[in-house]
Each structure stands twice: as structure tokens, then as C-alpha cells.
Amino acid sequence: MAINLRTPQAETRDQRLGTITQWDGSALELARDSAFTFGCGRDCGPGGKRLCEASSPYSQASMCAEQIAVTNATIIKDTVVIQHSPIGCASSQSLTSRYSRDLAARRGWKPEDPRTICTNLGEQDMVFGGVERLADTIREAFERHHPRVIFVATSCATGIIGDDVDGTASQLEKELGIPVVPLHCEGFKSRHWSSGWDVIEHGILRRLVPASVDKRDDLINVIHLGGPDVFSPLLNPLGLSVNLVMGGNPIERLAALSTASATITMCFVLSYLATGLEQEYGVPEIKAPLPYGLEATDNWLRDIARVTGRAPERVEAVIAAERARIAPELASLRAALKGKRGFVAAGAAFAHGLIADLRELGITVDDAYSFHHDPVADSRDPEQDSLGHLVQTTGDIEHFTVSPDQHFQAHAALLRAKPDFVICRHSGSMAILAARMGIPVLPIFYSNDGLGYEGLLTIGRAIKRVLPRRRFYEDVAAHSAFPYQRWWLDETDPYAAIDTAAAAE
């Protein structure tokens, strides 16, 4: 069984999928040597994972799985999130508040601050335990906000002291009469922050999705990372209503997940929820490659139509209409962007999708930077091998670096690439790094940008706006300095420091 919902803790991506965070080479080598299989090293035998990731002697900076889990729990409506942690872990709520208000503006909701409380663990709690403080905080959250659900997120501190978060949550659930859902998201449990999505999706699957016998053949789940609804215009003409989740969800949307005719996910990082819905509730997951580029979008729509029982002529009419609609502007964008060199920095499948978009626009992409790589998806279906699909349909990427947002490595990768622009997601700091190197940068916050037919135009227009600003970025670079020694400022191999350290052992 791919996903085990009998336990309160989600298995980390490192254990479940063999996620790697350190590697450098060509995309073809990575796709071939990880082989979309699960293994444990170089001696796994035929069909096993042949790829061995690099081992970094240090880490400069990264994100945290707790932040991912807490942010996505916080923006669920009518809930309260309790961070059972020292106060420093709660500093991420400033970002969550901005994210929540931006979502409200884009989706036409009334803006409101998310409701979170931190237990503010101190030295005595680290010695004697913090379960009493947690219980008091849960009661206070209920009295203050009267939520329909309370999430309790763990932290590195509570993982170290071993607080019985599950027992306390169960006790308070009986006392208050509402679900109290633990989220085990200690940052040290996984090498990559993407495990944080699995944590919140595990909690949703276990506690907030009821078994349903009343299926709706006109409803399709869309699991995304937030942002505007770009899916209804594509799927409504097929007679499908969109249940948009994981990006500001009312509780009712989560409860409806088990009633849908199918589930699509806009990034295979989110496949945990989709796979769980198929495994536990019989809601089939659309496994076609993600809709980046014309051909992939065509095939994605056809697969949705097949799984949901739509007539082939109906979907072909939608495809023909959309292609005709975007054709004039797409031709103009291709002419304007032909021969430009782009650099993509994003997480896994989203990076693969953006590369496909750029190449569809006529942009050269020989270098990319992915924050992690999953040798397999939760479904174990090769159709979801997004890197293999990219290489097969658009060609190899000569320099494909895997690194969890390590700036010293990104600096070398950008120096090697010499791009005309950088397009990045999930890392404002990466955008700052590129800007300080004098490279025009297009930061993308929502992964919905770039999806489907309209997404091609969205990305192309944005790049056209960014390219004329090179003089500004050159001025920024002229007044910027980096804390690296000269030998590293001139280095174009992101793993030179690691190779040097390994050779010295």
C-alpha cells in the first residue's frame, strides 16, 4: 500500500519516494539513473534506483516542512492552527498572513487574517514537557475563535522532548466536540520541505474526508498550490465543475473530495492527496503528464475526458477552440522570444513544466535548478515521470542541478548558464540572488501561472516585460557584493566545494 492512513504521521518523502536533494548532471542522466523506481543505493539490483545523490558537508539555507504544513493548514477556512513550538517558529505567520490576503483578493473573498496561536515553549517546557501548555492553548483557541477544526502542528522542539501530542489532541477532541488534528511536521524529519505538503494532506485524508457513496459525475477535484481559478474555463465546457482545494479551502470543499469523479493535481509534489483519494475512496487520479505546452495540455484534457466519461468530440472541440484562440498571440511571442536563453529554478515537476513552456515559446533552456527530485510518485505510475516526459518530448537539459535552495550552489549554476533571464518559484531569495548578479528575474508565486493554453501566453507576456529591464539589474549588480571568496565567485561548478571536501577525506 502506497499510503498508510492508519498512523497519525505521514511517512517522509525521503523514506516513501527516495527523494534526493543533491545532484548535478544532465536531465537525461537524472531521468535514466533514477529510473522512476524506488531503491536504496547503487546495489539495488535490476530495476532498482542506480542514482546516488551527492553528500553536502554543509547547508547554507533552506525552508522547513513545518512552514509548508502550517501555512496550508492556516488558510483552511473556519479553523485555528496551533504551533506547538518556541515563538521563533511562528515568525512564518507574517508570510502566511500576506499569502492569505492575496488569495482573498484573487478569488474575491473577504480578506481576513489567518487564526494561529503559538504555545511559546520556553526552557522549562523543554525540560519538563509542554503538554499542559498545549492543552490550555487548545481550550483557549476554542473559546476565542469557536473553530470547526483545530490543527496542532509539531516542531523540532516538541519532537526532541517527545510531547504526547496525539494523546493530548485526542483528549481535547472529546472534551470540545470538534476534530483536533495533529500535524507531525518536525523540520529535522526530512531533508526536504516538500514533506510538509504530505503532512497536511495526511491530516486531511485521515480526519476531514468522509467516506461517500454519493458520487457526482460532474465534479472534479483540482489540487493546486493557490492562486486564481484557471481551471474552470477549461473544464466547464466539458460539463465538469471544479472542486478547487489546497489553497484556501472551505471545510465543505474538503468534505466533497470523496464524491468527485476524478482528481487532477497541478504539481506531482501534491500527489499524496490524489493517490490517497484513489486508494481509500475510489476517486481515480488523472495521471497524464501535467498541462505545460500545447501537446501536453491536449493530452491532459483527453485523459480527463476519458476518465470522466466525456465524449471525444466534445473535448476535441475545446482543444481546437483554445488552440485557435491563442494562435495569433503565441506566434507573436515566439517571434519576440526566439533564441533567448532562460534559466528555471523551481521545485521538481513545476520546474519541468516551466522548461516545457519556455521551449514551446522558442526559448533555449540548457540549464535548470530543481529544489528536489522524486524518483517515483506516490501512484508508482510511470505516466507521472515528469522529468522523463520532458526529456522525451523536448530534449535534454545539459546542466540540471538539484539543490534545496543553496545560494552558494545557485551562484555557480547561474554563472555557468549566463541566461538572459531567470524564472523562479518558491524562493524570493533566489530572485534576489539573480537580481544581485545582474540577471533579469521573473519570480512566480502561484504555480497556476504557466498551466494550459492561457498559461503559455501568461509566461510569454511576463518574460517580454522583464527582458527590457536588464539595465536596472546591471545597476543592482554594480552595487552588490557577495560573502564568498574570489575562488568561489569565479566557480561555475555548483558542486566544486563538495567534490573538494570529498577528495580531502
C-alpha positions in Angstrom: 0.0 0.0 0.0 1.5 3.3 -1.1 0.0 5.5 1.7 -0.7 4.3 5.3 -3.5 6.3 6.9 -3.7 4.1 9.9 -0.8 6.0 11.5 -1.1 9.7 12.6 2.3 10.5 11.0 2.9 10.7 7.2 6.0 8.8 6.1 8.6 11.3 4.8 9.2 11.7 1.1 12.8 10.6 1.8 11.6 7.2 3.0 8.5 6.8 0.8 9.7 8.1 -2.5 13.5 8.2 -2.2 13.6 12.0 -2.6 17.1 13.3 -3.3 18.2 16.9 -2.7 21.8 17.0 -4.0 22.8 16.1 -7.6 24.3 17.7 -10.8 24.5 16.5 -14.3 22.2 16.3 -17.4 18.4 15.8 -17.1 18.8 12.7 -19.3 21.2 11.2 -16.8 19.0 12.0 -13.9 15.8 10.6 -15.5 17.7 7.5 -16.7 19.6 6.7 -13.5 16.8 7.4 -11.0 14.7 5.2 -13.5 11.4 6.2 -11.8 11.9 3.3 -9.4 12.4 3.1 -5.7 15.7 1.7 -4.4 18.3 2.4 -1.7 21.6 3.0 -3.4 24.0 1.6 -6.1 23.5 -2.1 -5.3 19.7 -2.4 -5.5 19.8 -4.9 -8.4 17.9 -4.8 -11.7 15.2 -2.1 -11.8 16.4 -0.5 -8.6 17.5 3.0 -8.1 21.0 3.4 -9.5 21.4 7.0 -8.6 23.4 8.0 -5.6 22.9 11.6 -4.5 25.8 13.9 -3.6 26.5 14.5 0.1 27.0 18.1 1.1 29.3 18.9 4.0 27.1 21.8 5.0 23.9 23.6 4.3 23.7 27.4 3.8 19.9 27.9 3.9 16.7 26.2 3.1 13.0 26.1 4.0 11.2 24.0 6.6 8.5 21.3 6.3 6.7 22.8 9.3 6.2 26.1 7.5 4.7 24.3 4.5 2.3 22.3 6.7 1.3 25.2 8.9 0.7 27.6 6.0 -1.6 25.3 4.1 -3.5 24.4 7.3 -3.8 28.0 8.3 -5.6 29.1 5.1 -8.3 26.5 5.5 -11.4 28.5 6.5 -13.1 28.2 9.9 -10.0 26.6 11.5 -7.3 27.5 14.1 -3.8 26.3 13.8 -1.7 25.9 17.0 2.0 25.8 16.6 3.3 23.7 19.5 6.8 25.3 19.3 9.0 28.1 20.5 7.9 31.5 19.3 10.6 31.7 16.6 8.8 29.0 14.6 5.7 31.3 14.4 7.6 34.0 12.6 6.5 32.4 9.3 2.9 33.6 10.0 3.8 37.0 8.6 4.2 35.3 5.2 1.1 33.3 5.7 -1.0 36.4 6.5 0.2 38.1 3.3 -0.5 34.9 1.3 -4.0 34.6 2.8 -4.9 38.2 1.9 -3.5 37.8 -1.6 -5.6 34.7 -2.1 -8.7 36.5 -0.9 -8.1 39.4 -3.4 -7.5 37.0 -6.3 -10.6 34.8 -5.5 -13.0 37.5 -4.5 -13.1 36.5 -0.8 -13.4 38.8 2.2 -9.8 39.4 3.4 -9.1 38.3 6.9 -6.1 37.5 9.0 -5.5 33.7 9.5 -6.0 32.5 13.0 -2.9 30.9 14.6 -1.7 30.6 18.1 1.8 29.6 19.3 2.3 27.7 22.6 5.6 29.7 23.0 7.6 26.9 24.6 10.4 28.0 26.9 13.3 26.5 28.7 11.2 24.9 31.5 8.9 23.3 28.9 11.9 21.8 27.1 12.9 20.2 30.4 9.6 19.2 31.9 7.4 18.9 28.8 4.8 21.1 27.3 1.6 19.0 27.1 -0.2 21.0 29.8 0.6 24.2 28.0 -0.7 22.6 24.7 -4.0 21.6 26.3 -4.6 25.1 27.8 -3.8 26.6 24.3 -6.3 24.3 22.6 -9.0 25.3 25.0 -8.1 29.0 24.6 -8.3 28.6 20.8 -11.7 27.1 21.1 -13.1 29.7 23.4 -11.6 32.6 21.5 -12.5 31.6 17.9 -15.1 28.8 18.0 -13.5 27.0 15.0 -14.8 23.9 13.3 -11.4 22.2 13.3 -8.2 22.8 15.3 -4.9 21.7 13.8 -1.9 21.1 16.1 1.5 21.4 14.4 4.5 19.9 16.0 8.1 21.4 15.8 11.6 20.3 16.1 11.4 21.2 19.8 8.4 19.1 20.6 9.9 16.2 18.5 13.0 16.4 20.7 11.3 16.4 24.1 8.7 13.8 23.0 5.5 15.5 24.0 2.4 13.3 23.6 0.7 15.5 21.0 -1.6 12.7 19.7 -2.8 11.8 23.2 -3.5 15.4 24.1 -5.3 16.1 20.9 -7.5 13.1 21.3 -8.4 14.1 24.9 -9.3 17.6 23.9 -11.3 16.5 20.9 -13.6 14.5 23.2 -13.8 17.5 25.6 -14.6 20.1 22.9 -16.5 18.0 20.4 -14.6 19.1 17.2 -11.8 17.5 15.3 -8.4 18.3 16.8 -5.9 17.1 14.1 -2.2 16.6 14.9 0.3 17.6 12.1 3.6 15.9 12.7 5.9 18.3 10.8 9.2 18.4 12.7 11.7 20.1 10.4 14.5 17.6 11.1 12.5 14.6 10.0 13.0 15.2 6.3 15.8 16.6 4.2 13.3 18.5 2.1 10.4 20.9 2.9 8.1 19.2 0.4 7.3 16.6 3.1 5.3 19.4 4.7 2.6 19.1 1.9 2.3 15.4 2.7 1.8 16.2 6.4 -1.2 18.5 5.8 -2.7 16.2 3.2 -2.3 13.2 5.5 -4.2 15.0 8.2 -7.0 16.0 5.7 -7.3 12.4 4.4 -7.5 10.9 7.8 -9.8 13.3 9.5 -11.7 15.6 7.2 -12.7 13.5 4.2 -15.7 11.3 4.9 -16.4 8.1 3.0 -19.1 8.8 0.5 -21.4 6.6 -1.6 -23.0 9.6 -3.4 -20.7 10.2 -6.3 -21.0 13.2 -8.7 -20.0 12.5 -12.3 -19.8 16.3 -13.0 -17.4 17.1 -10.2 -13.6 17.0 -10.5 -11.1 17.7 -7.7 -8.3 20.1 -8.6 -5.4 20.1 -6.1 -3.2 23.1 -6.5 -0.9 25.4 -4.6 -3.1 28.5 -4.5 -3.9 31.4 -6.9 -6.7 32.2 -9.3 -9.0 29.6 -10.8 -7.6 28.9 -14.2 -9.2 25.5 -14.4 -12.9 26.2 -14.7 -12.6 27.9 -18.1 -11.0 24.7 -19.5 -13.2 22.1 -17.7 -16.6 23.8 -17.6 -17.0 23.3 -21.4 -16.7 19.6 -20.7 -19.6 19.7 -18.3 -17.3 19.5 -15.2 -17.5 21.6 -12.1 -14.2 22.3 -10.3 -13.6 21.5 -6.6 -10.5 23.6 -6.0 -8.6 22.6 -2.9 -5.3 23.2 -1.2 -5.2 26.9 -1.5 -7.8 28.5 0.8 -10.3 25.7 1.3 -13.7 25.8 3.0 -14.3 22.7 5.0 -17.1 21.8 2.7 -14.7 21.5 -0.3 -12.5 19.1 1.6 -15.5 17.0 2.6 -16.6 16.8 -1.1 -13.2 15.3 -2.2 -14.6 11.7 -1.9 -17.6 12.5 -4.0 -15.8 13.6 -7.2 -15.5 11.6 -10.4 -11.7 12.2 -10.6 -8.8 14.2 -9.2 -6.2 16.2 -11.0 -3.1 17.7 -9.4 -1.2 20.7 -10.7 2.1 19.5 -9.3 3.1 15.9 -8.6 4.5 17.2 -5.3 0.8 17.2 -4.3 0.2 13.6 -5.4 -0.1 12.3 -1.9 -3.7 13.6 -1.5 -4.7 12.5 -5.0 -3.2 9.0 -4.5 -4.9 8.7 -1.1 -8.3 9.6 -2.6 -7.9 6.9 -5.2 -6.6 4.3 -2.7 -9.1 5.0 0.1 -12.2 6.3 -1.7 -12.0 5.1 -5.3 -11.7 8.5 -6.8 -9.4 8.0 -9.9 -6.4 10.2 -10.3 -5.6 11.7 -13.7 -2.0 10.5 -14.3 -1.4 12.2 -17.7 1.7 14.5 -17.8 0.9 18.0 -16.5 -0.5 20.5 -18.9 2.5 22.6 -19.8 2.9 23.2 -23.5 0.3 22.6 -26.3 0.6 18.8 -26.8 0.7 18.0 -23.1 -2.4 20.2 -22.5 -4.2 18.4 -25.4 -3.4 15.0 -23.9 -4.3 16.1 -20.4 -7.7 17.2 -21.5 -8.3 14.0 -23.4 -7.3 11.9 -20.4 -9.7 13.9 -18.2 -12.5 13.3 -20.8 -11.7 9.6 -20.9 -11.7 9.1 -17.1 -14.9 11.1 -16.6 -16.8 9.7 -19.5 -17.0 12.7 -21.7 -17.5 12.3 -25.5 -14.3 12.5 -27.5 -15.8 15.0 -30.0 -16.6 17.3 -27.1 -13.0 17.5 -25.8 -11.6 17.9 -29.4 -13.9 20.9 -29.9 -12.5 22.5 -26.7 -8.9 21.8 -27.8 -9.5 23.2 -31.3 -11.1 26.3 -30.0 -8.4 27.0 -27.4 -5.6 26.5 -29.9 -7.3 28.8 -32.4 -7.8 31.5 -29.7 -4.2 31.7 -28.6 -2.5 31.1 -32.0 -2.0 34.8 -33.1 -0.5 36.0 -29.8 1.5 32.8 -29.4 3.1 33.3 -32.8 4.0 36.9 -31.9 5.5 35.8 -28.6 7.6 33.1 -30.3 9.0 35.6 -32.7 9.9 38.1 -29.9 11.5 35.4 -27.7 13.2 33.2 -30.2 16.8 32.5 -29.3 16.6 33.9 -25.8 18.3 31.9 -23.1 16.3 31.1 -20.0 17.1 29.6 -16.6 14.5 27.8 -14.5 14.7 27.5 -10.7 11.7 25.8 -9.1 10.5 22.6 -7.4 10.6 19.3 -9.2 7.6 18.9 -11.5 6.9 22.6 -11.6 10.5 23.2 -12.9 9.9 20.5 -15.6 6.7 22.2 -16.6 8.2 25.7 -16.8 11.0 24.4 -19.0 8.4 22.8 -21.4 6.6 26.2 -21.5 9.8 28.1 -22.3 10.8 25.7 -25.0 7.3 25.9 -26.5 7.9 29.7 -26.7 11.1 29.2 -28.6 13.4 29.9 -25.7 16.6 28.0 -25.2 16.9 26.2 -21.9 20.2 24.4 -21.3 20.4 25.0 -17.6 17.9 24.5 -14.7 17.9 24.3 -10.9 15.4 22.0 -9.2 14.9 22.1 -5.4 14.5 18.3 -5.2 13.9 15.2 -7.3 11.5 12.4 -6.6 12.5 9.1 -8.4 8.9 8.0 -8.1 5.4 9.4 -7.4 3.0 8.0 -4.8 0.9 6.4 -7.6 4.0 4.5 -8.8 2.7 5.2 -12.3 5.4 6.0 -14.9 3.0 8.4 -16.6 3.8 10.8 -13.7 7.5 10.8 -14.5 7.5 14.4 -15.4 11.3 14.7 -15.9 11.4 11.7 -18.2 8.4 13.1 -20.2 10.2 16.5 -20.5 13.4 14.9 -21.9 11.5 12.6 -24.2 9.3 15.3 -25.7 11.5 18.4 -25.7 15.1 17.1 -25.4 17.8 17.0 -22.8 18.9 19.8 -20.4 22.7 19.8 -20.3 23.1 21.2 -16.8 20.4 20.1 -14.4 21.3 20.9 -10.8 19.3 19.5 -7.8 19.8 21.5 -4.7 17.5 22.6 -1.8 17.9 26.4 -2.4 21.6 26.6 -1.6 22.7 30.0 -2.7 26.4 29.2 -3.0 25.4 26.5 -5.5 22.9 28.6 -7.3 25.5 31.4 -7.8 27.8 28.9 -9.6 24.9 27.5 -11.6 23.9 30.9 -12.8 27.4 31.9 -13.6 27.7 28.8 -15.7 24.4 29.4 -17.5 24.8 33.1 -18.4 21.0 33.3 -19.1 19.1 36.3 -20.5 16.6 35.9 -17.6 15.7 33.7 -14.7 12.3 32.4 -13.9 11.8 31.1 -10.4 9.2 30.0 -7.9 9.1 29.2 -4.2 12.1 31.3 -3.5 12.1 35.0 -3.2 15.7 34.7 -2.1 16.6 33.1 -5.4 15.1 36.0 -7.2 17.2 38.4 -5.1 20.3 36.4 -5.8 19.7 36.5 -9.6 19.0 40.3 -9.4 22.2 40.9 -7.5 24.1 39.1 -10.2 22.6 41.4 -12.8 20.2 39.0 -14.4 16.6 40.0 -15.1 14.3 37.8 -13.0 10.7 36.7 -13.1 9.5 35.4 -9.8 6.4 33.3 -9.8 4.4 32.9 -6.6 1.5 30.7 -7.9 2.1 27.5 -9.8 -1.2 28.1 -11.8 0.8 30.5 -13.9 2.0 28.6 -16.9 -0.7 26.0 -17.0 -2.7 25.2 -20.1 -3.1 27.2 -23.2 -3.5 30.6 -21.5 -0.5 29.8 -19.3 1.8 29.8 -22.3 0.7 33.4 -23.0 0.9 34.4 -19.4 4.5 33.3 -19.1 5.4 34.8 -22.5 4.0 38.2 -21.7 5.7 38.3 -18.4 9.1 37.5 -19.9 8.6 40.2 -22.5 8.0 42.7 -19.7 11.2 41.5 -17.8 13.8 41.5 -20.6 13.9 45.2 -21.2 14.9 45.8 -17.6 18.4 44.4 -17.9 20.0 47.9 -17.3 18.2 48.1 -14.0 19.6 44.7 -12.9 23.1 45.6 -14.1 22.9 48.7 -11.8 21.8 46.5 -8.9 24.8 44.1 -9.6 27.2 47.1 -9.7 26.3 47.9 -6.1 26.1 44.4 -4.8 28.6 42.2 -3.0 28.7 38.5 -2.0 30.2 36.9 1.1 32.2 34.4 -1.0 35.9 34.2 -1.6 37.2 35.1 -5.0 37.8 31.4 -6.0 34.1 30.7 -5.5 32.9 33.9 -7.2 34.7 32.6 -10.3 33.5 29.0 -9.9 30.9 27.6 -12.4 30.6 24.1 -10.9 27.9 24.1 -8.2 29.4 21.0 -6.6 33.0 22.0 -6.7 33.1 22.7 -3.0 31.6 19.3 -2.2 33.9 17.5 -4.6 36.9 19.2 -3.0 35.7 18.2 0.5 35.2 14.6 -0.6 38.7 14.4 -2.1 40.2 15.7 1.1 38.8 12.9 3.2 
